[in-house]
Amino acid sequence: MSSLAPLPSERPEWRALADHAQTLKQRTLRDLFASDPQRSERFSRQDGFLLYDFSRQRVTDETLTKLIALAEACGLRSRIDAMFAGERINNTEQRPVLHVALRNRSERPMLVDGKDVMPEVRACLAKMRTFVEGVHSGRIVGATGKTFTDIVNIGIGGSDLGIVMATEALARYRNRNIRVHCVSNIDGAQLEDTLERLDSARTLFVVCSKTFTTLETLTNAKLARQWVADRMGEGAVARHFAAVSTNSKAMDAFLIPPQNRFTMWDWVGGRYSLWSAVGLSIALALGMDQFELMLEGAYEMDEHFRTTPFEQNLPVLMGLLGVWNQNFLGSTSLAVLPYDARLHRFPAYLQQLEMESNGKSVTLDGRAVDYTTGSVIWGEPGSNAQHSFFQLLHQGTAQVALDFLAPVRGSSQFAQQHTLALANCFAQVQAFAFGVTDEEIVADLRGRGLSEEEVQRLLPHKRQPGNRPTSVILFRLLGPKTLGKLIAMYEHKVFTQSVVWGINAFDQWGVELGKKLADSLTPAVQNPATAANVDPSLKGLLESVAQWRG
């Protein structure tokens, strides 16, 4: 007899949900609301000024009971406890997963191999504060004595996406004397477009790379370094660069002084790193007080996730509903739809968080799964999306789940415009959930004076079935604390799903092959004439490169 735990799909709790789904598929959201007038209250949960309304999901009390039973059977409680205890739950890399320590605002120790890491975390935050306040006050200046007006963050993936998302989401809180720019792409265009707008004497570069070997980041950093040296001399480099890394020798070679170096730890994954010194550019943009408010918001969500019963636990419910939609109701993707334009990069941030974490096809013990894992995440801000891809969501054949995010108070001074945005948000929520009946369509067309023949001709084209699984995340105001809470909520949602699917959410071996191939192909692209041993499938492409480069 095998000692391996059963696959999630082999558990009786999974089979019970599959049977239950057949019943729920016969019911519409209109039916569910008609039979339960208190549904919106009963299927909503709140944590402070954040409300999660999932009443427009195709679930009943029985569904939630069965989903929670599955989570318990898969050991979700023990896995949550193991993460907070610093156990090596990233089993392929034998690492703890302790980004929660970075925002721990309590006196509770956070242990790795029996050692409390909180003194190191607090020391790093204190060093960040000294540096940020030095830049803002003018105590830390460039080589010519001028204060810094522009920060260029050079990183990629987790060292870029979170910084772009957070600085744009919280732009109303920014220090008005500082502009932050982010460079990640290796093609050179992004760096060139950024540098041509800057004064080298007033520009500070922050290089984020745990190993200080990431190809894209180091390529851009070297070009930026040369740009500084060409304009102010080699000796200016030390005054215009800071770095977040663990590679001291590489930072020595780059001439980054010790006071401008900030550490990372191997128990922090890239897509969870904005809470660490990788968030230095966020702190430089907003101020350290605002950055620490983000940490507080995340900590509050950590405590909610760690201590709240699953029936009331926002990230757990979000994760389980995602499993329900994907594995039992057939949804193929999740659209994230913020009704605040400052959150326009939030869907892209969540793409990495979820798709890099849960894009796996084997379980923790290496067995192939026989069910779908991970979800395609995509989205755009509110009313722009209504005029682009909402048509597919309303009347297309794809089965897409929807997360609507909206602040009650908008991020701009134009309150009336945000009222219109909120009205649009709620209108779309209703349309996706309830659609429109044939009787309503016919009555509307007849009311316009159309002939009966024209009414019947148009009827099939105007049908909107509704019944799209829709959640609403409503919050009072998009501020640093709320943003921290939102990010942590989605982080824990992703972890919840990984536990139910039995996969490792904290490695990303799938990105390694492309990196290795790029290294080996660079000489061939630089000089196609030397590419004799390159795979024949690339021969035509390399010949075109050689021909068109002349």
Secondary structure, 3 states (H helix, E strand, C coil): CCCCCCCHHHCHHHHHHHHHHHHHCCCCHHHHHHCCCCHHHHCEEEECCEEEEEEECCCCHHHHHHHHHHHHHCCHHHHHHHHHCCCCCECCCCECCCHHHHCCCCCCCCEECCEECHHHHHHHHHHHHHHHHHHHHCCCCCCCCCCCCEEEEECCHHHCHHHHHHHHHCHHHCCCCCEEEEECCCCCHHHHHHHCCCCHHHEEEEEECCCCCCHHHHHHHHHHHHHHHHHHCHHHHHHHEEEECCCHHHHHHCCCCHHHEECCCCCCCHHHHHHCHHHHHHHHHHCHHHHHHHHHHHHHHHHHHHHCCHHHCHHHHHHHHHHHHHHHCCCCEEEEEECCHHHCCHHHHHHHHHHHHHCCCECCCCCECCCCCCCEEECCCHHHHHCCCHHHHHHCCCCEEEEEEEEEECCCCCHHHHHHHHHHHHHHHHHHHHCECHHHHHHHHHHCCCCHHHHHHHHHHHCECCCCCEEEEEEEECCHHHHHHHHHHHHHHHHHHHHHHCCCCCCCHHHHHHHHHHHHHHHHHHCHHHCCCCCHHHHHHHHHHHHHHC
